[in-house]
Amino acid sequence: MNKIISGLRYGNKKTKSYIIITFLLMLSATVSAVVAVMQKSPLWGMGAVFFLMAAVIIMQSLRFQKAGEITGKEKEEKEKSEKLENDKEKRRKETEEKKSDFRAAEADEEENYLEQYTKDGVKKLFVKYKVNKDHRPIMVDLCQSEKVRQCPAY
């Protein structure tokens, strides 16, 4: 039940629409079943069965995941991308060893990369990436899988 409530509160449009449609189909099935029993009408009974089957099909086709859970296919893709990133990292390290004089400049840029963002710049990024108005700013302390340390996020 908590997943449904949090899906309605924080989910995207697609998640909210699936939850609402499923609820309406279940409500329609219940109402049709009650009318079928009261009027002794097989047509209303078939409608109730249809609505119930549609709701079950929709419920079975969806999976609610917690933020950060990864499915099998996504896990394979992530492993491939990590392998490519490791290869890129090795090449980058080799070039860094060859160009040691640029290393100090790069270190300064990495330390001060947050200073380049202003309020207007962040708002433009929100518009560019279509961030919801009810976004939640957070601070990522450490994410070893993405190699992120102390980074703000939305």
Residue pairs with C-beta under 8 A, 6 or more apart in sequence:
3 64
4 19
4 64
7 15
7 16
7 19
7 64
8 16
8 19
10 134
11 19
12 132
15 64
18 58
18 62
21 58
22 55
22 58
22 59
25 51
25 52
25 54
25 55
25 58
26 51
26 52
26 55
28 47
28 51
29 48
29 49
29 51
29 52
29 55
30 48
32 44
32 45
32 47
32 48
32 51
33 44
33 45
33 48
35 41
35 44
36 42
36 43
36 44
36 45
36 47
36 48
63 71
65 71
70 78
78 145
96 102
96 103
114 152
125 131
126 135
126 154
131 154
135 154
136 154
137 152
137 153
137 154
138 152
138 153
138 154
139 150
139 151
139 152
139 153
140 148
140 150
140 151
140 152
140 153
141 149
141 150
142 148
142 149
142 150
143 149
